[in-house]
Amino acid sequence: MQLVKGEAYRVMSEKRGMKSIEMKAPRGEIFDRYGRPLVTNRMGFTVQIQKTQLPDGEFHQVLFRLLELFEKNQDQYIDTLPISFAPFEFIFPDDAEGTKEKQWKTKMKLADSMDAKGVMEALKTKYKINSTYPLNQQRKLIGLLYEMRLRGFNFNTPFVVATDVNSNSVMQIEERHLDFQGVFVMTEPIRQYTEGSLAAHVLGRVGIIYEEEYQKLRSRGYGMTDIVGKDGMEKQLESDLRGENGMQSISQTLNGKTTEVLASRPPKPGKNIVLTIDANLQKVAEQSLAKTIQHIQGKVATDADSGAVVVLDVNTGEVLAMASYPYFDPSKFNEQYSKLIKNPSKPMLNRAIAGAYPPASTFKMLTGIAALEENVISATWTLKCQGLYKLNGEQKRCWIYNPQYGMRTHGVENIETALRDSCNYFFYDVGRQLGIDRLEQYGKKFGLGEATGIELQGEEKGLFAGKTYRARFKQPWWPGETLSAAIGQMHMFTPIQQANYISTLANGGTRYKLHIVKRIKANKPYEDDLEKLPEPVEQLNLKKENIFAIREGMRQVTQEDGTASSIFRDFPIPVAGKTGTAEVANGSNNGGFVGFAPYENPQIAVAVVIEHGKSGGNTAPVVRDIFEAYFHINEQAVPDRITPQTWAQ
């Protein structure tokens, strides 16, 4: 029967012009933990060029007309050529040594010695561009032809010039079809990021497949014009979000008008995803982080320009908010591409998982809990701060033993007051007694210097400074370095690692596997939703009295005489925290703050870092804003509150 039917269609095709059209499947949608939509789909117009339909000798003219039309109607098209408009310069971010530039030239079969102007001349010759065109017109045309090369444009593979094109452009393409021969408009699902830049680093973005990606994807049934996840959740959950394209066989007249639908297989949408993120809390985290950085920049340290914050549920390991500043809008990525890659603050970098920073004094709780658990000290053990700590001829200062503070000392300290005052002298001595080996053991228990395994690509492991790290380079570890390590110097941790460490302290010693995906919803009747449940990684079995001492010290940080008292002293819920100020090679100090709330029955843990924030105290307002929003203390802290949907109960 199939052979007979196929022959019948062949005959019909010869008589009437039969054509098969692929119907793009909508990707699965993404929601926050309460069912609020974060990424949805809507139908929009996509403009394609088909090589078989292009008029002889007019290829470049058709492209120019198309570019002029797009610019007139403010439509965005993709241009990733790493050369600026005239005067021509290479655009390779983070390429001080020219490695990326060299690799690109090799791939393009261009001489290493060529500057950007020389490359443009070579490409102009390669693509047979008319030299009479103005330089910027040449650049636009070369950019489009370069994009075609990357995406394998040929007689079998159409080239998607632009997506989400406005109706004015569509009307003019159809009305002026003789000017736009070979140009076709398709109606396809368009990705909609409902809150713009909200959670951009988590959600990620989608884009057209490039030729080198296609080599890996074609075996999985992808076509060159398909949309795929490029980063974030869109990439990580590509296999779930991706739908199954449909197909329609139609009969056309000679001028391309459809006369009959002969057969149709509808597309199947991808699976919907529910994240652990709370969209309202995410909005507060992002806005407070941006506001605080801008305040520091204007008042305290002009070089403060970036940072990150992570909020965790201490009893499940769920990520409630993850913000990185500066950020980007996934829906405007093509439009802003050249600005994004040239921005020295790296808006595409998710600092929450890929930024590694010295923890400074936020590390002191680890030194404290390790010393208490190993019976190196007790909760009542005291030591008198004398300002200058001496070991083997080496001298290290407490931060308060400084001309800026009148060369003062902290006096007699126990573990609680030493955390409150952030006394370096106390922790130098505790670190010396504990030793680097045991300090490393506890760092590992708390997951510091190790990837958390969060479902996002690009997570950095960080660095726990100690003998293990030095052994990789066959270098010794010196006793004086243990003192530095004990107060949080030399290590490099990500904000998500910091939040996980504080969460483990807050809940009494259970380290959970962190996750940001709550549920993958089934899209077939015989399948069940895939629910992610809390997964303990390690039970530290910490003594209650030791946990109490550390948490009490953190509570005192936020109370009278604590280093964050000015931010939290009037807060209606008892909270715990710790400031951290880290010296960096260039510019103002980094500032960080970690904390949890409520103090008595912890629910959430927060870690924030601001690059060049000058001090840890400067970053604490971000944490206060998050606590206010989470506990509904000040409803105005949640601007433009997003209404939950009812389906995701």
N, C-alpha and C positions, 0 to 999 in steps of 0.2 A: 504493500500500500504506500509506503513512504517513497519508493522509487517512482511509482506512478504519479503520486502527488508532486514530487520534485520535477518530473518531466513536464507536468501541466503548468507549474509555475514558470519553468524555463520558457515555454511557448508564450505564456502571458507576458513575461518580461520582455521578450523580443517585440511583441506587438505594442505594448503600452508603456514600457519603461518601468520595470519594477525596481524598488530600492529598499534596502534594509537599513533601518535607523536604530542605533543603540539608544536606549532610554536610561539615562543616568539614575542610579538609585540614591535616595536621600541617605546621608550618613545618620547614624544614631545621634540622639540629642544628649546633652550633658546637663545635669541638674545638681543643685547643692543638696545638703543633707535633708532639707525640709521640702524638697520638690520645687524649689524656685529655679526657673530655666536660666541657664548660663550660656548655653550654645544651642541654637535651634537651626531650622532651615526655612528658606522661603524660595519661591520660584523667581528666577531672574534671567537676564539675557547674557549669553556668551557668544563672542564673535570669533569665528574660525576662518582660516584660509585653507583651501584645498588646492594642492598643486596642479592636479589634473584639469582644473577649471580656469587656471590663470591664463590671461591672454598673452600671446607671444610678444616679447619685446617691451611689455608694459608693466612688468613685475614691480620695479622700483616706483613707478608712478602710482600704481595702486596702493602701495605701502604708504607713500607720502600723503595721498588723499586721506587714507585711513587715520594716520597720525594727526593730520590737521583737524579732522573731524573730532577725534578724541579730545584734543586740546581745546577746541572750541566749546565742547560740551562738558569739559572737565572730567572726562573718563580717564581712569588710570590703566596703564598697560605695564607689563613686566619688563624691566631693563636691569639686568645684573652685570653688565659689562663693567669690569673694575677700573674704568677710566672716567674721569670727570669730564664735564663739558669744557670747551675752550676757556682758558689755556689748559691744555690736556695734562692731567696728572694721574698717577696710579692711586687707586683706593684699596689699600689692603690694611685693615685694622690690625693692631698688635703685631706689626711686622717690621720692627726696628732693624732687624738683621737682613731683611729682604728675602727671607726664606719662601714666604707665600708667593711673592712676586716671581721668584725664580721658578718655582714649581708650576705656576700658571703659564709662564712663557714656554717651558718645556712641553707642557700639555698642548699648547697652541702651536708648537713647532716654530717658535720665534727665537731669535738670538738673545742671549743673556744681556748683551751690551745695549740693547734697544731701550731708549727712554719712551715715555708715553706717546710723545709726538711721533716717534719713529714707528711705534706699534700701530698707531692710527693710519699712518701712510701705508704700512704693510697690509692692514685689513681693508683699506680703501681699494688697494690693488686686487686683493683676494676676492672681494665681493663686487668688483667692477663698478665702483661708485664714481659718478660723474664729478670731476674736480671743480666744475663751475658752481656746484651747490655751495651755499654758505657753510662755514665750519660746523656750526651747531646743527644744521640740517644733516650734514654728513654724519655727525655723531649719533643723532637719533636713528638714522637709517642703519648705520653699522650696529648699533645696540640691538635693533630688532632682528637683523640678520644673524647676529651672534647668538641671540636667544633661540632662533630657529635651529641653528647648528646644535646647541645644547640639547634641544628636545627632539632631535632626530626627524626633523621635517622632511618628508619625501612623498612620493606619489601614493603611498599607502597610509601615511600618517599625517593627518591634518595638523595645523598649528593653531593653538588657542592663543589669540592675540590679547584678549582681555575678557575678564569675567565681570558680571554685575554692571553691564553697560546700561546707560540710561535710555529711556524710550525715544528721546530726540535723535540720538545716534542711530537707533534701530530704524526709525522711520526714514531717515535720510539714506541709509544703506539700501533699504528696499525701494525707495522712490528713484534713487540714482543707480539702479542696478547695473547700467552699462559702465559707470565709473568704477564700480566695485565688483567687477567680474572676478569670480574665485573666492569672494567673501560671503560667508553664510552666517546667519544668526540662529542660534539654538536656544531653546528654553530649557533651563536646567536648574536643579536645586543649588542655592547659594548659601554658604555658611553665614549664620547671623550670630554675632557675639552680643548678646542682649544688653550687657552693661558696659560696652566699649572695652576699656583697658582693664576692667576688674579681673583680677586673678589671671592676667595674661600669661605670666610665667608658668602657671599651673596648667591652664587650658591649652596653651600652645597655639598653633595655627596650621592651616592646610595650604597646599599649593599644587601646581601642575607637576607631573612626573618629569624629571630630566633623564636624558639618555643613559647616563651611567647608573641611575637608580633603576631604570627599566630593565637592565641586564639581570638584576636580582628579582624584580617584581613580576616579570612576564610569566614566569613559571607558576605564579599564584593567580593567574587569570587577569592581570591588570592590562589595560590598554594605555597607549602613550598619552591619550587625552584625559585620563582619569585624574581625579583629585586624591591626594594622599596626605596623611598627617606628616608635618615637617618637624615638629617638636612638641614638648609638653604631653598632656593626655592625648591629644590628637594623634601623636606618633606612637606613644606607649601602648595605647589600646586600639591601634589601627585595625587589627583583625576582628575586633568586636564592633567597632563603629562603622566599618565598611559594610555597605549593603551589597546586594546582588543586582547588577544591571539587567534591565529588560531589553526586549527587542521588538521592533514593529516593522512589518513588511508592508510597503505601500505601493500603490500604482500612481505614476505621475504622467502628466502631459509633457510635451517637449519643452515647454517653458518652465517646468519645475512645479506646477501646481498639482497638489495631491487630489486624486479623484476617488480613491478607495483605499481603505485599510484592509489588507488581505489576511493578515495574521498578526497576533499581538501576544507578547509575554510580558506582563507587567513587572516593573522593578520591585525588589523587596528591600525595605529600609534596614539599616543596621541596628544594632542593639543600643538601647538607651543606657546611660551610665549615671549613677548617683554617687557623688563625691562626699567625703566627710566634711568638706568646707561648709561653713556657715556664711552665706553671702553677706549678711549684715555685719558680722564681725570682721569679715574680710575687708569690707568697705571702710570700716573704722580703722583697721590696721594700716591700710594703704594711705588713707587721708592723714592720719596722725603722723605716720612716718614721714610723709612728704612735708607736712606742716612743720614738724620739728626740725627736719634738716634745713628747711628754708629759714627758720628762725635762727638756728645756730649760724648759718651762713651769713645772715644779715647782722648778727649781734656779737658773736663769739669767735667763730673761725671761718674765714671766707672760703677756705678750701674744703669745707664739709659739702659733699655732693652726692653721697650714695649710702645705702644701708639696706638692712633686711630685718624682718621680724617673723618669728614662728610661734604659733599658739597650739598647744597640745592638750588633749583630754588626758589627764594623768592616770585615769583608771582603764583606758582602752588602747592608748597609743594612736588615737585618731588625730589627724591634723585638722584643726578647726579654722586656722587661717595661716597663710604663707604669703608674705609680701616682700617684694624686692623693689628698690628705688634706685635709679629711674626705671620707668616701665614703658611699655609700648602698647599700641592698639592693634590687635591682630587683623581687624577688618581694614586697617589702613596701611598694612605692611608694605604692599607694592608701592603705594604713593610715597611713603616715608623711607623707603629702603636706603637710599644714598645717605640720608641724614643719620639714620640709625647706625650704619656701619662706620660712619666717620666720627660719631659722638665719643669723646674720650672717656665718658662715664659708663659706657657699655650698657645701654638699656636692655639689650637682649640677654644679658647674663643674669641668671637666677642666683643671686647672691645668697639666698637662704640655704641652698644646697651646694653651690659651687664656689662660694666665697669662703676662704679659710683665713681666720684672724687669730691673733694672740688673745687668749681669754683674760689675761691679767688677773685681777683680784677675784673675778667670778669663779676662779679655779680653787680658791682657798677652802671651800667646803669639801672638796675631794681630799685635800691634804688632811683636813680635820677629821673626816669620817674614817679615813685609812688609819690614822694614828690612834683614834679611839678604839676601833675594831681590833687593832693589833696590840692593844694595851701599852702603847708607847706613852700615852698620856691618859688621864681620866678627865671627866667633865669638870672636876674641881681643881685640877692641876693648874698652877699659876706660874707666871714668869714676868719679871719686871722688864719692860721695854727700856733700853738704854740708848736708843737712837742709832748707834753704830755697832753693827754685828761683825765680829772678827773671826776668821777661820783660816788657819794655815797662812797667815800673813796677808790674806785678802780681806777687804772691808766692804760691807754692804750696808746701805742706809735704809732706815725706815722712812717712808714718804714724808712723815711729819717732822723728821730731823733735817730741816731744810731752812735756809735763811728766809724763804718766803713765809714760813710759819714760825719764825723766831727760834729755830733749832730746838723745838720742843720734843718731848717723848710722851708715850701713852701711859706710863706708869705700870702698875701691876695689872696683868690681863689673864683671864681664863679663856677657854675656847669661845664662849658666847660673846664676851666683850671684845675679843680679838677680831671676830667677824664683824661685829658692830662698827669697830673703829678701823677695820681693814689694816691691822697692825702687821707690817712686814716683818718686824723683828721677831714677833711671836712665831710666825710661820717659817722663818728661816731656821729657827732652832728646832721646831717640830719636824721640818723636812730633814734636817741633819740627823735627828734621832731615828726617823723612819727609814731613811735611805731610799735611793732611787729605784731599787728592785721592787720593793713593796708598793711604792707609789705607782709604778708602771702596772703592777697587778691590778690595782684598784681602778686605774684609768681604763683598763681593758674591761673590767666588770661593768663599768658605767658606759661603755661603748664610745669612749673618746679616742679620736684618731682612727676610727673605723667607719666605713660607710654604713648608714642605717638600713639601706635596702629599700628606701622609699621608691614608689613606682614612678620615678621620673629619671630620665637620662641626664647624665652630666654631673652626678653627685661626686664631690671630692671626698677623699678619705681623710684629709687633714694630716696632722703629724703630732704624735705624742713623743716629746723629746726624752731620750733616755738611752740606756746602754744598747737596747735592741736596735734602735734607729742608727746609732753610731757604728754598730757592728757591721752594718751593710757597707760602710765605707772604710772598715778596718781602722777606725779611729777610737781613741780612748775617751772615757767619760771621767771628768774631773770632779772632785768633791764640791768645789764651789759652785758648779753648775747645778747640783742638786738643790742648793738654796734658791737659785733662780727659778728652777722648775717648780719648786714648792709654792711659789707665789704667782704662778701662771705665766711666767716668761718662757720663751723658747718654743712652747707648744703652738700649734695652729689648728683651730677647730672651726667647723662650720656652725652657723646659727642653729641648724636643725639638730646637730649633735649636742650643742649646749642646752637646747630645750629638752632633749631626751634625758640628759644627765640630771637636770633639775626636776623633771617629771619623776624620775626614779627615786630621788631623795624625797620628793613630796609624798609619794604614795607608800613610802616605807621600805622600798627596796626591790620592787618588781620592775625590771626593764622589759618593756613591750617592743614587739616589732612594729615600727611605725608604718602607718598606711594612710593613703589619701583617697583610695577607692572604697566606697562603702558597699555598693551593690552594682552588679551587672545584670540588667533586666533581660529576661528571656524574650525572644521575638518569634518563638515557635510554640504551638500549643503543648507539645510533648516535652518541653524543656522547663526546668525550674530556674528561678533567679539564682545567681551566684552571690551569696552574702559573705562579706569578710567579717570574721569574728575576732575579738581581741586574742592576741597570740603572745604569751609571755616568752621572752627569749632567755631570761635568766632570773632566778630568785636569789637575791644576794644574802638573805637571812641576816639582816643587820639587827643588832640589839636595839630594842625600843628606846632605852635610855640614851644611846648614842645618837640615834636619829633625832630625838627630842632636843639634845644639846645643839646640834647643827641647825635645826629648824628654828630654835629659839634665838640663836645668834642672827639668823636671817630676818626674823621678826623685828629684832632690835634695830636692824639697819633702817627700817622704815619708821621707827619711833623716835622720840626725843633723843638727841645726840647721835643718831645714826647718820650714815653718809647719804641717805636718801630721805631723811626726815622732812625736809622742806616740801617734798612732793606728796608724801603719804600721811603726814601727821594728823590731818583732819579727815582721812578716808574712813567711811562708816563701817567698813568690813576689815577686820584684822588681816593683813597680808604679810608676806615674807619676800625678801629680795636681797640682791647683792649688786653693788656697783663694780665696774672694772674700767680702769684707764690704762691703755697700752701705748707705750712709745713705739713709733714707727720710723722707718729710715728717713722718709721725707715728709715734711708738712706737720700739721697739728696731730696730737695724739688721737688714737681711736677711742671711742666711748662705747661702753656696753653695759647692759643691765639684764639680770635674770631674776625671775620671781615666780611665786605661785600664790594662789588664793582659792578659797579662804584659808587662813592659817590653821584653824582647828580641823577642818574637813576638806582637804584640798581637792579641787575639781579641775583647775587648769594651770598649766605652766607656760611661761612666756620667756623668750630670749630675743633681745634686740641688740644690734650692733650698728653704729653709724661711723663710717670711715671719716676720719679727721673731725670727729665730734667733740674733741678736746677733753671731755671727761665723761665718766659713766653717769654722773648725776644729770648731765644734759640729755641723756637718752631716756631717763626714767618716765618723763611725761607720756611717752608712747605706751608704756605698760599701764600707766594709770588710766588712760583713755580706753584701753582694751578691757581692763577690769570693770570700768564703769559701764561699758556697753554690754559685756557678758552678764553682769549682775543687774542690769537695768536700773542702775543708780541714777543716771542722768540720761533720760531718753533722747535729749537733744544731741547726745554723743553719737547717735546713729542717724545721720542725715539721709533723707530720701529712702526710708526703710522699704525694703523689697518685700512684697507680700508673698507668703508661702502658698504653694499650690496644694490642692487637696489630694492629688493622686498618690503621692509618695508617703503614705502613712506607715 
